[in-house]
Amino acid sequence: MGNNCVNEKTTADEEGFFYAISRCWFSSSASPAMIIACSDNKGEAAPNPVHVNPPQMSKIEREETKPTRPTTWDDPIKNDHVRKSSQVIMVVTPNPAKKARHHNVKRAMSLGLQVESVIRTKTGHLKEHFTLGEKLGHGQFGKTFLCVERQTGKKYACKSIAKRRLLSMEDLDDVRREIEIMHRLSGSPNIVSIKGAYEDSVAVNVVMELCTGGELYDRIVRRGRYSEKKAAEFTKTIFGVIETCHSLGVMHRDLKPENFLFVNEDEDSPIKAIDFGLSVFFKPGESFSDVVGSPYYVAPEVLCKRYGAEADIWSAGVIVYILLCGVPPFWGESEQELFEEIMCGEIDFRSDPWPNISESAKDVVKKMLVRDPKRRITAHQVLSELKYLQVILGFMQVEGVV
């Protein structure tokens, strides 16, 4: 399953991100001075002189500071949890008295444990076909294990989704849709393939292709940034995935470096897209309103709760920008500031290393990050421009320029 970047129930009028930003910059106002009655003994001097006129209000100017541009890729991402708390206004309310919990009242079972079948298909037991190994990772709804096929000895990854965590019908639909999408995309060269889905009394187990080379994110952190030629190769793969998904009526909705894995540990290993937990089927012209994705990669129209498949292009454009220069195009001291930058901030193409990057490459990235989704470049157009760009880069490399 995926990650929600914001609570979709929050509106722009009530505690929306623009409202939250404006609330951060409040100024205190002084109340009028109170005039205290003098002593009844008019002839005696009051021990404490009474000020009849209210004191003059003094305005304290608050120094506005702009967050400094991050110098490395992992500054804004890995330290995000630190910066998020820097400008949070907390309202402390007294804790109400806790009600005594009755021990004879049982907590309601999750819907995942109540339904006869989550995936609505009869499957064999996972352990009849596979042997589970070490844990590879974990997420919101379950864990991922190494598993070995008994018959062939081939290694796979098994995503085990705990049914007790599937609380609502929406959770069940998300699991069913993710499996259906993976089957539809099966056979695509740069998308992780599904081997099968197995359900037992406690979990839904999705067995898929194993990629052992780690995340694209981790390699960017180690390298800082990629050469223009290597970034073009990654861009071709990423937009090939998007073109395949969109041609089959699938929108990924959570494209980021963490969701691209290297097949092996080789430097020239291919990458494959993973994690279709937030993906949906769509029809041409269809619009969505639920706000999902990851903060640094979310498109502006997603924040406006009216978007289509073009949002994937924006997210991929952010990835390409990072590949070329090593830092994200938008940042902020808080999530609210980050979203404001995404909505109206200027994208930096002047700082190092952008002066040394070709105008053709910068032009393609700019077309990916056009805020109007109707004017944004398509995946097919990106691939067409990349063919031209790779020819130019190949010529430059032969001539000794690169």
Secondary structure, 3 states (H helix, E strand, C coil): CCCCCCCCCCCCCCCCHHHHHHHHCCCCCCCCCCCCCCCCCCCCCCCCCCCCCCCCCCCCCCCCCCCCCCCCCHHHHHCHHHHHCCCCCCCCCCCCCCCCCCCCCCCCCCHHHHCCCCCCCCCCCHHHHEEEEEEEEECCCEEEEEEEECCCCCEEEEEEEEHHHCCCHHHHHHHHHHHHHHHHHCCCCCECCEEEEEECCCEEEEEECCCCCCEHHHHHHHHCCCCHHHHHHHHHHHHHHHHHHHHCCEECCCCCHHHEEECCCCCCCCEEECCCCCCEECCCCCCECCCCCCHHHCCHHHHCCCECCHHHHHHHHHHHHHHHHCCCCCCCCCHHHHHHHHHHCCCCCCCCCHHHCCHHHHHHHHHHCCCCCCCCCCHHHHHHHHHHHHHHHHHHHHCCCC
